[in-house]
Amino acid sequence: MQEVLTITATPNYSKRTFTIRKFYDGKLFAKYRTIKLPMDEFESCEYNTHGDWKAFFTSDDYYVVSNNFNHSVCR
């Protein structure tokens, strides 16, 4: 059975950040937050796709909020 990765991104307009959550098979695995983004980049990120957010994790523009969700999946 193949695991399904889902990524959600919730904007915080006043702080110009996104809270990004990774789910595997519907279970929350980790939570991240972007650093404060310039206005134009923040507005552009509102249109990010699943693939865009996956690629975002190759940057240093985020930090881990929490990843202690006690699931066996490690990615």
PDB file of N, H, CA, C and O in Angstrom:
ATOM      1  N   MET A   1       0.838  -1.178   0.000  1.00  0.00           N
ATOM      2  CA  MET A   1       0.000   0.000   0.000  1.00  0.00           C
ATOM      3  C   MET A   1       0.889   1.249   0.000  1.00  0.00           C
ATOM      4  O   MET A   1       1.807   1.363   0.812  1.00  0.00           O
ATOM      5  N   GLN A   2       0.616   2.163  -0.894  1.00  0.00           N
ATOM      6  H   GLN A   2      -0.130   2.071  -1.554  1.00  0.00           H
ATOM      7  CA  GLN A   2       1.420   3.369  -1.019  1.00  0.00           C
ATOM      8  C   GLN A   2       0.910   4.452  -0.073  1.00  0.00           C
ATOM      9  O   GLN A   2      -0.294   4.693   0.022  1.00  0.00           O
ATOM     10  N   GLU A   3       1.846   5.102   0.629  1.00  0.00           N
ATOM     11  H   GLU A   3       2.824   4.906   0.552  1.00  0.00           H
ATOM     12  CA  GLU A   3       1.474   6.188   1.527  1.00  0.00           C
ATOM     13  C   GLU A   3       1.174   7.435   0.710  1.00  0.00           C
ATOM     14  O   GLU A   3       1.804   7.689  -0.317  1.00  0.00           O
ATOM     15  N   VAL A   4       0.212   8.203   1.178  1.00  0.00           N
ATOM     16  H   VAL A   4      -0.300   7.997   2.012  1.00  0.00           H
ATOM     17  CA  VAL A   4      -0.184   9.411   0.477  1.00  0.00           C
ATOM     18  C   VAL A   4       0.282  10.624   1.282  1.00  0.00           C
ATOM     19  O   VAL A   4      -0.065  10.779   2.453  1.00  0.00           O
ATOM     20  N   LEU A   5       1.074  11.480   0.635  1.00  0.00           N
ATOM     21  H   LEU A   5       1.356  11.355  -0.316  1.00  0.00           H
ATOM     22  CA  LEU A   5       1.540  12.711   1.252  1.00  0.00           C
ATOM     23  C   LEU A   5       0.598  13.843   0.864  1.00  0.00           C
ATOM     24  O   LEU A   5       0.297  14.036  -0.313  1.00  0.00           O
ATOM     25  N   THR A   6       0.140  14.581   1.854  1.00  0.00           N
ATOM     26  H   THR A   6       0.385  14.425   2.811  1.00  0.00           H
ATOM     27  CA  THR A   6      -0.664  15.772   1.623  1.00  0.00           C
ATOM     28  C   THR A   6       0.029  16.934   2.327  1.00  0.00           C
ATOM     29  O   THR A   6       0.492  16.798   3.459  1.00  0.00           O
ATOM     30  N   ILE A   7       0.095  18.066   1.652  1.00  0.00           N
ATOM     31  H   ILE A   7      -0.281  18.176   0.732  1.00  0.00           H
ATOM     32  CA  ILE A   7       0.675  19.264   2.242  1.00  0.00           C
ATOM     33  C   ILE A   7      -0.382  20.363   2.212  1.00  0.00           C
ATOM     34  O   ILE A   7      -0.982  20.638   1.172  1.00  0.00           O
ATOM     35  N   THR A   8      -0.601  20.987   3.373  1.00  0.00           N
ATOM     36  H   THR A   8      -0.114  20.764   4.217  1.00  0.00           H
ATOM     37  CA  THR A   8      -1.499  22.141   3.431  1.00  0.00           C
ATOM     38  C   THR A   8      -0.689  23.353   3.868  1.00  0.00           C
ATOM     39  O   THR A   8       0.260  23.230   4.642  1.00  0.00           O
ATOM     40  N   ALA A   9      -1.066  24.510   3.373  1.00  0.00           N
ATOM     41  H   ALA A   9      -1.838  24.609   2.744  1.00  0.00           H
ATOM     42  CA  ALA A   9      -0.403  25.755   3.752  1.00  0.00           C
ATOM     43  C   ALA A   9      -1.469  26.776   4.127  1.00  0.00           C
ATOM     44  O   ALA A   9      -2.354  27.087   3.331  1.00  0.00           O
ATOM     45  N   THR A  10      -1.373  27.287   5.339  1.00  0.00           N
ATOM     46  H   THR A  10      -0.654  27.034   5.986  1.00  0.00           H
ATOM     47  CA  THR A  10      -2.336  28.256   5.846  1.00  0.00           C
ATOM     48  C   THR A  10      -1.648  29.610   5.992  1.00  0.00           C
ATOM     49  O   THR A  10      -0.666  29.724   6.725  1.00  0.00           O
ATOM     50  N   PRO A  11      -2.147  30.637   5.306  1.00  0.00           N
ATOM     51  CA  PRO A  11      -1.494  31.950   5.387  1.00  0.00           C
ATOM     52  C   PRO A  11      -1.848  32.701   6.666  1.00  0.00           C
ATOM     53  O   PRO A  11      -2.966  32.605   7.172  1.00  0.00           O
ATOM     54  N   ASN A  12      -0.875  33.448   7.176  1.00  0.00           N
ATOM     55  H   ASN A  12       0.033  33.526   6.764  1.00  0.00           H
ATOM     56  CA  ASN A  12      -1.116  34.405   8.249  1.00  0.00           C
ATOM     57  C   ASN A  12      -0.829  35.767   7.629  1.00  0.00           C
ATOM     58  O   ASN A  12       0.329  36.155   7.480  1.00  0.00           O
ATOM     59  N   TYR A  13      -1.872  36.483   7.273  1.00  0.00           N
ATOM     60  H   TYR A  13      -2.814  36.168   7.395  1.00  0.00           H
ATOM     61  CA  TYR A  13      -1.730  37.730   6.518  1.00  0.00           C
ATOM     62  C   TYR A  13      -1.020  38.818   7.310  1.00  0.00           C
ATOM     63  O   TYR A  13      -0.225  39.567   6.742  1.00  0.00           O
ATOM     64  N   SER A  14      -1.286  38.923   8.602  1.00  0.00           N
ATOM     65  H   SER A  14      -1.931  38.315   9.064  1.00  0.00           H
ATOM     66  CA  SER A  14      -0.669  39.993   9.386  1.00  0.00           C
ATOM     67  C   SER A  14       0.833  39.780   9.581  1.00  0.00           C
ATOM     68  O   SER A  14       1.591  40.746   9.670  1.00  0.00           O
ATOM     69  N   LYS A  15       1.265  38.515   9.646  1.00  0.00           N
ATOM     70  H   LYS A  15       0.650  37.730   9.573  1.00  0.00           H
ATOM     71  CA  LYS A  15       2.699  38.226   9.832  1.00  0.00           C
ATOM     72  C   LYS A  15       3.412  37.897   8.528  1.00  0.00           C
ATOM     73  O   LYS A  15       4.638  37.789   8.500  1.00  0.00           O
ATOM     74  N   ARG A  16       2.646  37.735   7.441  1.00  0.00           N
ATOM     75  H   ARG A  16       1.650  37.823   7.464  1.00  0.00           H
ATOM     76  CA  ARG A  16       3.187  37.358   6.122  1.00  0.00           C
ATOM     77  C   ARG A  16       3.996  36.059   6.202  1.00  0.00           C
ATOM     78  O   ARG A  16       5.107  35.963   5.681  1.00  0.00           O
ATOM     79  N   THR A  17       3.410  35.075   6.864  1.00  0.00           N
ATOM     80  H   THR A  17       2.508  35.153   7.287  1.00  0.00           H
ATOM     81  CA  THR A  17       4.000  33.745   6.964  1.00  0.00           C
ATOM     82  C   THR A  17       2.965  32.703   6.561  1.00  0.00           C
ATOM     83  O   THR A  17       1.776  33.000   6.446  1.00  0.00           O
ATOM     84  N   PHE A  18       3.434  31.487   6.349  1.00  0.00           N
ATOM     85  H   PHE A  18       4.400  31.246   6.443  1.00  0.00           H
ATOM     86  CA  PHE A  18       2.557  30.342   6.098  1.00  0.00           C
ATOM     87  C   PHE A  18       2.890  29.253   7.108  1.00  0.00           C
ATOM     88  O   PHE A  18       4.061  29.004   7.397  1.00  0.00           O
ATOM     89  N   THR A  19       1.868  28.610   7.641  1.00  0.00           N
ATOM     90  H   THR A  19       0.917  28.813   7.407  1.00  0.00           H
ATOM     91  CA  THR A  19       2.051  27.407   8.434  1.00  0.00           C
ATOM     92  C   THR A  19       1.798  26.245   7.493  1.00  0.00           C
ATOM     93  O   THR A  19       0.729  26.131   6.892  1.00  0.00           O
ATOM     94  N   ILE A  20       2.793  25.392   7.377  1.00  0.00           N
ATOM     95  H   ILE A  20       3.661  25.485   7.865  1.00  0.00           H
ATOM     96  CA  ILE A  20       2.735  24.285   6.424  1.00  0.00           C
ATOM     97  C   ILE A  20       2.670  22.983   7.214  1.00  0.00           C
ATOM     98  O   ILE A  20       3.501  22.723   8.085  1.00  0.00           O
ATOM     99  N   ARG A  21       1.673  22.177   6.897  1.00  0.00           N
ATOM    100  H   ARG A  21       0.997  22.387   6.190  1.00  0.00           H
ATOM    101  CA  ARG A  21       1.501  20.890   7.583  1.00  0.00           C
ATOM    102  C   ARG A  21       1.652  19.759   6.583  1.00  0.00           C
ATOM    103  O   ARG A  21       1.123  19.811   5.473  1.00  0.00           O
ATOM    104  N   LYS A  22       2.392  18.726   7.002  1.00  0.00           N
ATOM    105  H   LYS A  22       2.821  18.684   7.904  1.00  0.00           H
ATOM    106  CA  LYS A  22       2.533  17.514   6.189  1.00  0.00           C
ATOM    107  C   LYS A  22       1.725  16.403   6.839  1.00  0.00           C
ATOM    108  O   LYS A  22       1.832  16.142   8.038  1.00  0.00           O
ATOM    109  N   PHE A  23       0.921  15.764   6.020  1.00  0.00           N
ATOM    110  H   PHE A  23       0.834  15.975   5.047  1.00  0.00           H
ATOM    111  CA  PHE A  23       0.111  14.627   6.472  1.00  0.00           C
ATOM    112  C   PHE A  23       0.506  13.397   5.661  1.00  0.00           C
ATOM    113  O   PHE A  23       0.688  13.490   4.447  1.00  0.00           O
ATOM    114  N   TYR A  24       0.640  12.258   6.313  1.00  0.00           N
ATOM    115  H   TYR A  24       0.492  12.183   7.299  1.00  0.00           H
ATOM    116  CA  TYR A  24       0.816  10.980   5.631  1.00  0.00           C
ATOM    117  C   TYR A  24      -0.395  10.131   5.945  1.00  0.00           C
ATOM    118  O   TYR A  24      -0.703   9.870   7.108  1.00  0.00           O
ATOM    119  N   ASP A  25      -1.073   9.706   4.906  1.00  0.00           N
ATOM    120  H   ASP A  25      -0.822   9.918   3.962  1.00  0.00           H
ATOM    121  CA  ASP A  25      -2.297   8.916   5.059  1.00  0.00           C
ATOM    122  C   ASP A  25      -3.283   9.584   6.005  1.00  0.00           C
ATOM    123  O   ASP A  25      -3.928   8.914   6.811  1.00  0.00           O
ATOM    124  N   GLY A  26      -3.400  10.909   5.905  1.00  0.00           N
ATOM    125  H   GLY A  26      -2.876  11.453   5.250  1.00  0.00           H
ATOM    126  CA  GLY A  26      -4.356  11.650   6.699  1.00  0.00           C
ATOM    127  C   GLY A  26      -3.932  11.970   8.117  1.00  0.00           C
ATOM    128  O   GLY A  26      -4.691  12.600   8.853  1.00  0.00           O
ATOM    129  N   LYS A  27      -2.728  11.551   8.529  1.00  0.00           N
ATOM    130  H   LYS A  27      -2.111  11.039   7.931  1.00  0.00           H
ATOM    131  CA  LYS A  27      -2.255  11.799   9.892  1.00  0.00           C
ATOM    132  C   LYS A  27      -1.179  12.872   9.865  1.00  0.00           C
ATOM    133  O   LYS A  27      -0.230  12.799   9.084  1.00  0.00           O
ATOM    134  N   LEU A  28      -1.339  13.871  10.731  1.00  0.00           N
ATOM    135  H   LEU A  28      -2.110  13.930  11.365  1.00  0.00           H
ATOM    136  CA  LEU A  28      -0.371  14.955  10.799  1.00  0.00           C
ATOM    137  C   LEU A  28       0.989  14.412  11.178  1.00  0.00           C
ATOM    138  O   LEU A  28       1.137  13.722  12.187  1.00  0.00           O
ATOM    139  N   PHE A  29       1.988  14.730  10.358  1.00  0.00           N
ATOM    140  H   PHE A  29       1.868  15.291   9.538  1.00  0.00           H
ATOM    141  CA  PHE A  29       3.329  14.227  10.593  1.00  0.00           C
ATOM    142  C   PHE A  29       4.271  15.330  11.075  1.00  0.00           C
ATOM    143  O   PHE A  29       5.077  15.101  11.977  1.00  0.00           O
ATOM    144  N   ALA A  30       4.178  16.517  10.487  1.00  0.00           N
ATOM    145  H   ALA A  30       3.523  16.703   9.755  1.00  0.00           H
ATOM    146  CA  ALA A  30       5.070  17.604  10.868  1.00  0.00           C
ATOM    147  C   ALA A  30       4.440  18.940  10.524  1.00  0.00           C
ATOM    148  O   ALA A  30       3.598  19.047   9.633  1.00  0.00           O
ATOM    149  N   LYS A  31       4.876  19.963  11.263  1.00  0.00           N
ATOM    150  H   LYS A  31       5.560  19.876  11.988  1.00  0.00           H
ATOM    151  CA  LYS A  31       4.367  21.310  11.033  1.00  0.00           C
ATOM    152  C   LYS A  31       5.550  22.265  10.926  1.00  0.00           C
ATOM    153  O   LYS A  31       6.477  22.222  11.735  1.00  0.00           O
ATOM    154  N   TYR A  32       5.502  23.122   9.919  1.00  0.00           N
ATOM    155  H   TYR A  32       4.749  23.157   9.262  1.00  0.00           H
ATOM    156  CA  TYR A  32       6.570  24.074   9.640  1.00  0.00           C
ATOM    157  C   TYR A  32       5.983  25.465   9.501  1.00  0.00           C
ATOM    158  O   TYR A  32       4.775  25.631   9.331  1.00  0.00           O
ATOM    159  N   ARG A  33       6.862  26.471   9.576  1.00  0.00           N
ATOM    160  H   ARG A  33       7.843  26.336   9.714  1.00  0.00           H
ATOM    161  CA  ARG A  33       6.422  27.834   9.321  1.00  0.00           C
ATOM    162  C   ARG A  33       7.474  28.540   8.482  1.00  0.00           C
ATOM    163  O   ARG A  33       8.675  28.374   8.695  1.00  0.00           O
ATOM    164  N   THR A  34       7.006  29.328   7.527  1.00  0.00           N
ATOM    165  H   THR A  34       6.030  29.463   7.354  1.00  0.00           H
ATOM    166  CA  THR A  34       7.938  30.109   6.721  1.00  0.00           C
ATOM    167  C   THR A  34       8.456  31.269   7.555  1.00  0.00           C
ATOM    168  O   THR A  34       7.835  31.678   8.536  1.00  0.00           O
ATOM    169  N   ILE A  35       9.600  31.787   7.146  1.00  0.00           N
ATOM    170  H   ILE A  35      10.105  31.455   6.349  1.00  0.00           H
ATOM    171  CA  ILE A  35      10.047  33.043   7.730  1.00  0.00           C
ATOM    172  C   ILE A  35       9.138  34.137   7.174  1.00  0.00           C
ATOM    173  O   ILE A  35       8.374  33.889   6.241  1.00  0.00           O
ATOM    174  N   LYS A  36       9.210  35.332   7.731  1.00  0.00           N
ATOM    175  H   LYS A  36       9.831  35.534   8.489  1.00  0.00           H
ATOM    176  CA  LYS A  36       8.406  36.440   7.211  1.00  0.00           C
ATOM    177  C   LYS A  36       8.848  36.731   5.782  1.00  0.00           C
ATOM    178  O   LYS A  36      10.026  36.967   5.514  1.00  0.00           O
ATOM    179  N   LEU A  37       7.887  36.711   4.881  1.00  0.00           N
ATOM    180  H   LEU A  37       6.930  36.519   5.098  1.00  0.00           H
ATOM    181  CA  LEU A  37       8.178  36.866   3.458  1.00  0.00           C
ATOM    182  C   LEU A  37       7.915  38.300   3.004  1.00  0.00           C
ATOM    183  O   LEU A  37       7.043  38.974   3.553  1.00  0.00           O
ATOM    184  N   PRO A  38       8.668  38.769   2.001  1.00  0.00           N
ATOM    185  CA  PRO A  38       8.335  40.059   1.388  1.00  0.00           C
ATOM    186  C   PRO A  38       6.921  39.970   0.802  1.00  0.00           C
ATOM    187  O   PRO A  38       6.475  38.894   0.403  1.00  0.00           O
ATOM    188  N   MET A  39       6.235  41.090   0.756  1.00  0.00           N
ATOM    189  H   MET A  39       6.597  41.964   1.080  1.00  0.00           H
ATOM    190  CA  MET A  39       4.828  41.102   0.334  1.00  0.00           C
ATOM    191  C   MET A  39       4.610  40.434  -1.023  1.00  0.00           C
ATOM    192  O   MET A  39       3.670  39.653  -1.176  1.00  0.00           O
ATOM    193  N   ASP A  40       5.456  40.724  -2.006  1.00  0.00           N
ATOM    194  H   ASP A  40       6.219  41.359  -1.882  1.00  0.00           H
ATOM    195  CA  ASP A  40       5.248  40.139  -3.334  1.00  0.00           C
ATOM    196  C   ASP A  40       5.434  38.627  -3.325  1.00  0.00           C
ATOM    197  O   ASP A  40       4.705  37.906  -4.006  1.00  0.00           O
ATOM    198  N   GLU A  41       6.409  38.145  -2.555  1.00  0.00           N
ATOM    199  H   GLU A  41       7.001  38.731  -2.002  1.00  0.00           H
ATOM    200  CA  GLU A  41       6.622  36.695  -2.465  1.00  0.00           C
ATOM    201  C   GLU A  41       5.475  36.023  -1.702  1.00  0.00           C
ATOM    202  O   GLU A  41       5.019  34.944  -2.079  1.00  0.00           O
ATOM    203  N   PHE A  42       5.016  36.671  -0.630  1.00  0.00           N
ATOM    204  H   PHE A  42       5.386  37.549  -0.324  1.00  0.00           H
ATOM    205  CA  PHE A  42       3.891  36.136   0.140  1.00  0.00           C
ATOM    206  C   PHE A  42       2.658  35.986  -0.753  1.00  0.00           C
ATOM    207  O   PHE A  42       2.006  34.942  -0.749  1.00  0.00           O
ATOM    208  N   GLU A  43       2.347  37.023  -1.511  1.00  0.00           N
ATOM    209  H   GLU A  43       2.877  37.871  -1.514  1.00  0.00           H
ATOM    210  CA  GLU A  43       1.187  36.977  -2.402  1.00  0.00           C
ATOM    211  C   GLU A  43       1.351  35.905  -3.470  1.00  0.00           C
ATOM    212  O   GLU A  43       0.383  35.238  -3.835  1.00  0.00           O
ATOM    213  N   SER A  44       2.562  35.738  -3.969  1.00  0.00           N
ATOM    214  H   SER A  44       3.349  36.280  -3.672  1.00  0.00           H
ATOM    215  CA  SER A  44       2.829  34.702  -4.966  1.00  0.00           C
ATOM    216  C   SER A  44       2.647  33.305  -4.371  1.00  0.00           C
ATOM    217  O   SER A  44       2.119  32.413  -5.035  1.00  0.00           O
ATOM    218  N   CYS A  45       3.077  33.114  -3.134  1.00  0.00           N
ATOM    219  H   CYS A  45       3.506  33.838  -2.594  1.00  0.00           H
ATOM    220  CA  CYS A  45       2.980  31.802  -2.482  1.00  0.00           C
ATOM    221  C   CYS A  45       1.531  31.377  -2.229  1.00  0.00           C
ATOM    222  O   CYS A  45       1.253  30.193  -2.039  1.00  0.00           O
ATOM    223  N   GLU A  46       0.618  32.338  -2.227  1.00  0.00           N
ATOM    224  H   GLU A  46       0.844  33.300  -2.381  1.00  0.00           H
ATOM    225  CA  GLU A  46      -0.789  31.982  -2.038  1.00  0.00           C
ATOM    226  C   GLU A  46      -1.295  31.082  -3.160  1.00  0.00           C
ATOM    227  O   GLU A  46      -2.299  30.390  -2.994  1.00  0.00           O
ATOM    228  N   TYR A  47      -0.611  31.087  -4.291  1.00  0.00           N
ATOM    229  H   TYR A  47       0.205  31.649  -4.425  1.00  0.00           H
ATOM    230  CA  TYR A  47      -1.012  30.280  -5.451  1.00  0.00           C
ATOM    231  C   TYR A  47      -0.159  29.022  -5.611  1.00  0.00           C
ATOM    232  O   TYR A  47      -0.257  28.330  -6.625  1.00  0.00           O
ATOM    233  N   ASN A  48       0.679  28.723  -4.611  1.00  0.00           N
ATOM    234  H   ASN A  48       0.758  29.285  -3.787  1.00  0.00           H
ATOM    235  CA  ASN A  48       1.537  27.537  -4.690  1.00  0.00           C
ATOM    236  C   ASN A  48       0.722  26.253  -4.804  1.00  0.00           C
ATOM    237  O   ASN A  48      -0.347  26.113  -4.209  1.00  0.00           O
ATOM    238  N   THR A  49       1.253  25.336  -5.575  1.00  0.00           N
ATOM    239  H   THR A  49       2.121  25.449  -6.059  1.00  0.00           H
ATOM    240  CA  THR A  49       0.663  24.007  -5.705  1.00  0.00           C
ATOM    241  C   THR A  49       1.342  23.057  -4.721  1.00  0.00           C
ATOM    242  O   THR A  49       2.295  23.430  -4.038  1.00  0.00           O
ATOM    243  N   HIS A  50       0.841  21.837  -4.661  1.00  0.00           N
ATOM    244  H   HIS A  50       0.066  21.535  -5.217  1.00  0.00           H
ATOM    245  CA  HIS A  50       1.465  20.805  -3.826  1.00  0.00           C
ATOM    246  C   HIS A  50       2.943  20.650  -4.195  1.00  0.00           C
ATOM    247  O   HIS A  50       3.804  20.564  -3.319  1.00  0.00           O
ATOM    248  N   GLY A  51       3.222  20.615  -5.480  1.00  0.00           N
ATOM    249  H   GLY A  51       2.523  20.685  -6.192  1.00  0.00           H
ATOM    250  CA  GLY A  51       4.606  20.488  -5.948  1.00  0.00           C
ATOM    251  C   GLY A  51       5.466  21.685  -5.586  1.00  0.00           C
ATOM    252  O   GLY A  51       6.645  21.532  -5.266  1.00  0.00           O
ATOM    253  N   ASP A  52       4.883  22.880  -5.634  1.00  0.00           N
ATOM    254  H   ASP A  52       3.925  23.005  -5.894  1.00  0.00           H
ATOM    255  CA  ASP A  52       5.616  24.087  -5.235  1.00  0.00           C
ATOM    256  C   ASP A  52       6.026  24.015  -3.771  1.00  0.00           C
ATOM    257  O   ASP A  52       7.156  24.359  -3.424  1.00  0.00           O
ATOM    258  N   TRP A  53       5.111  23.568  -2.907  1.00  0.00           N
ATOM    259  H   TRP A  53       4.193  23.288  -3.189  1.00  0.00           H
ATOM    260  CA  TRP A  53       5.442  23.473  -1.481  1.00  0.00           C
ATOM    261  C   TRP A  53       6.472  22.384  -1.234  1.00  0.00           C
ATOM    262  O   TRP A  53       7.345  22.553  -0.383  1.00  0.00           O
ATOM    263  N   LYS A  54       6.394  21.271  -1.956  1.00  0.00           N
ATOM    264  H   LYS A  54       5.684  21.135  -2.647  1.00  0.00           H
ATOM    265  CA  LYS A  54       7.422  20.232  -1.816  1.00  0.00           C
ATOM    266  C   LYS A  54       8.789  20.801  -2.182  1.00  0.00           C
ATOM    267  O   LYS A  54       9.772  20.552  -1.484  1.00  0.00           O
ATOM    268  N   ALA A  55       8.855  21.557  -3.265  1.00  0.00           N
ATOM    269  H   ALA A  55       8.056  21.759  -3.832  1.00  0.00           H
ATOM    270  CA  ALA A  55      10.112  22.165  -3.698  1.00  0.00           C
ATOM    271  C   ALA A  55      10.576  23.227  -2.699  1.00  0.00           C
ATOM    272  O   ALA A  55      11.778  23.434  -2.527  1.00  0.00           O
ATOM    273  N   PHE A  56       9.642  23.888  -2.050  1.00  0.00           N
ATOM    274  H   PHE A  56       8.666  23.720  -2.190  1.00  0.00           H
ATOM    275  CA  PHE A  56       9.975  24.918  -1.069  1.00  0.00           C
ATOM    276  C   PHE A  56      10.872  24.373   0.033  1.00  0.00           C
ATOM    277  O   PHE A  56      11.693  25.104   0.586  1.00  0.00           O
ATOM    278  N   PHE A  57      10.720  23.095   0.354  1.00  0.00           N
ATOM    279  H   PHE A  57      10.052  22.501  -0.095  1.00  0.00           H
ATOM    280  CA  PHE A  57      11.503  22.499   1.439  1.00  0.00           C
ATOM    281  C   PHE A  57      12.982  22.333   1.097  1.00  0.00           C
ATOM    282  O   PHE A  57      13.761  21.909   1.950  1.00  0.00           O
ATOM    283  N   THR A  58      13.381  22.654  -0.120  1.00  0.00           N
ATOM    284  H   THR A  58      12.748  22.998  -0.814  1.00  0.00           H
ATOM    285  CA  THR A  58      14.808  22.647  -0.456  1.00  0.00           C
ATOM    286  C   THR A  58      15.455  23.989  -0.107  1.00  0.00           C
ATOM    287  O   THR A  58      16.671  24.138  -0.220  1.00  0.00           O
ATOM    288  N   SER A  59      14.644  24.970   0.320  1.00  0.00           N
ATOM    289  H   SER A  59      13.656  24.849   0.412  1.00  0.00           H
ATOM    290  CA  SER A  59      15.163  26.285   0.698  1.00  0.00           C
ATOM    291  C   SER A  59      15.427  26.323   2.206  1.00  0.00           C
ATOM    292  O   SER A  59      15.165  25.359   2.925  1.00  0.00           O
ATOM    293  N   ASP A  60      15.946  27.448   2.655  1.00  0.00           N
ATOM    294  H   ASP A  60      16.158  28.231   2.071  1.00  0.00           H
ATOM    295  CA  ASP A  60      16.148  27.672   4.090  1.00  0.00           C
ATOM    296  C   ASP A  60      15.174  28.719   4.618  1.00  0.00           C
ATOM    297  O   ASP A  60      15.449  29.378   5.620  1.00  0.00           O
ATOM    298  N   ASP A  61      14.042  28.869   3.947  1.00  0.00           N
ATOM    299  H   ASP A  61      13.819  28.333   3.133  1.00  0.00           H
ATOM    300  CA  ASP A  61      13.088  29.919   4.291  1.00  0.00           C
ATOM    301  C   ASP A  61      11.981  29.440   5.212  1.00  0.00           C
ATOM    302  O   ASP A  61      10.883  29.997   5.195  1.00  0.00           O
ATOM    303  N   TYR A  62      12.246  28.415   6.020  1.00  0.00           N
ATOM    304  H   TYR A  62      13.138  27.963   6.034  1.00  0.00           H
ATOM    305  CA  TYR A  62      11.237  27.896   6.932  1.00  0.00           C
ATOM    306  C   TYR A  62      11.919  27.330   8.166  1.00  0.00           C
ATOM    307  O   TYR A  62      13.136  27.146   8.183  1.00  0.00           O
ATOM    308  N   TYR A  63      11.136  27.057   9.194  1.00  0.00           N
ATOM    309  H   TYR A  63      10.147  27.207   9.180  1.00  0.00           H
ATOM    310  CA  TYR A  63      11.656  26.380  10.379  1.00  0.00           C
ATOM    311  C   TYR A  63      10.602  25.388  10.868  1.00  0.00           C
ATOM    312  O   TYR A  63       9.421  25.503  10.543  1.00  0.00           O
ATOM    313  N   VAL A  64      11.053  24.421  11.648  1.00  0.00           N
ATOM    314  H   VAL A  64      12.013  24.328  11.912  1.00  0.00           H
ATOM    315  CA  VAL A  64      10.175  23.378  12.171  1.00  0.00           C
ATOM    316  C   VAL A  64       9.421  23.933  13.373  1.00  0.00           C
ATOM    317  O   VAL A  64      10.030  24.472  14.298  1.00  0.00           O
ATOM    318  N   VAL A  65       8.114  23.804  13.360  1.00  0.00           N
ATOM    319  H   VAL A  65       7.620  23.367  12.609  1.00  0.00           H
ATOM    320  CA  VAL A  65       7.296  24.177  14.507  1.00  0.00           C
ATOM    321  C   VAL A  65       7.161  22.960  15.414  1.00  0.00           C
ATOM    322  O   VAL A  65       7.348  23.048  16.627  1.00  0.00           O
ATOM    323  N   SER A  66       6.834  21.826  14.805  1.00  0.00           N
ATOM    324  H   SER A  66       6.682  21.755  13.819  1.00  0.00           H
ATOM    325  CA  SER A  66       6.693  20.594  15.572  1.00  0.00           C
ATOM    326  C   SER A  66       6.761  19.398  14.637  1.00  0.00           C
ATOM    327  O   SER A  66       6.210  19.422  13.536  1.00  0.00           O
ATOM    328  N   ASN A  67       7.436  18.363  15.083  1.00  0.00           N
ATOM    329  H   ASN A  67       7.884  18.344  15.977  1.00  0.00           H
ATOM    330  CA  ASN A  67       7.443  17.114  14.336  1.00  0.00           C
ATOM    331  C   ASN A  67       7.417  15.920  15.278  1.00  0.00           C
ATOM    332  O   ASN A  67       7.906  14.844  14.934  1.00  0.00           O
ATOM    333  N   ASN A  68       6.864  16.103  16.433  1.00  0.00           N
ATOM    334  H   ASN A  68       6.467  16.978  16.712  1.00  0.00           H
ATOM    335  CA  ASN A  68       6.771  15.044  17.431  1.00  0.00           C
ATOM    336  C   ASN A  68       5.366  14.463  17.473  1.00  0.00           C
ATOM    337  O   ASN A  68       4.707  14.492  18.512  1.00  0.00           O
ATOM    338  N   PHE A  69       4.914  13.942  16.355  1.00  0.00           N
ATOM    339  H   PHE A  69       5.450  13.918  15.510  1.00  0.00           H
ATOM    340  CA  PHE A  69       3.553  13.426  16.288  1.00  0.00           C
ATOM    341  C   PHE A  69       3.500  11.910  16.444  1.00  0.00           C
ATOM    342  O   PHE A  69       2.446  11.299  16.269  1.00  0.00           O
ATOM    343  N   ASN A  70       4.648  11.303  16.775  1.00  0.00           N
ATOM    344  H   ASN A  70       5.505  11.800  16.917  1.00  0.00           H
ATOM    345  CA  ASN A  70       4.711   9.882  17.127  1.00  0.00           C
ATOM    346  C   ASN A  70       4.122   8.966  16.056  1.00  0.00           C
ATOM    347  O   ASN A  70       3.338   8.066  16.357  1.00  0.00           O
ATOM    348  N   HIS A  71       4.511   9.208  14.804  1.00  0.00           N
ATOM    349  H   HIS A  71       5.148   9.939  14.560  1.00  0.00           H
ATOM    350  CA  HIS A  71       4.106   8.325  13.714  1.00  0.00           C
ATOM    351  C   HIS A  71       5.349   7.628  13.205  1.00  0.00           C
ATOM    352  O   HIS A  71       6.453   8.164  13.309  1.00  0.00           O
ATOM    353  N   SER A  72       5.182   6.465  12.667  1.00  0.00           N
ATOM    354  H   SER A  72       4.285   6.031  12.583  1.00  0.00           H
ATOM    355  CA  SER A  72       6.316   5.670  12.224  1.00  0.00           C
ATOM    356  C   SER A  72       6.887   6.134  10.888  1.00  0.00           C
ATOM    357  O   SER A  72       7.967   5.691  10.498  1.00  0.00           O
ATOM    358  N   VAL A  73       6.193   7.004  10.190  1.00  0.00           N
ATOM    359  H   VAL A  73       5.316   7.363  10.508  1.00  0.00           H
ATOM    360  CA  VAL A  73       6.660   7.466   8.880  1.00  0.00           C
ATOM    361  C   VAL A  73       7.744   8.515   9.095  1.00  0.00           C
ATOM    362  O   VAL A  73       7.547   9.479   9.835  1.00  0.00           O
ATOM    363  N   CYS A  74       8.872   8.325   8.454  1.00  0.00           N
ATOM    364  H   CYS A  74       9.032   7.542   7.852  1.00  0.00           H
ATOM    365  CA  CYS A  74       9.962   9.286   8.547  1.00  0.00           C
ATOM    366  C   CYS A  74      10.360   9.741   7.160  1.00  0.00           C
ATOM    367  O   CYS A  74      10.905   8.957   6.384  1.00  0.00           O
ATOM    368  N   ARG A  75      10.096  10.995   6.836  1.00  0.00           N
ATOM    369  H   ARG A  75       9.654  11.632   7.467  1.00  0.00           H
ATOM    370  CA  ARG A  75      10.475  11.542   5.536  1.00  0.00           C
ATOM    371  C   ARG A  75      11.043  12.905   5.741  1.00  0.00           C
ATOM    372  O   ARG A  75      11.433  13.563   4.776  1.00  0.00           O
TER     373      ARG A  75
END
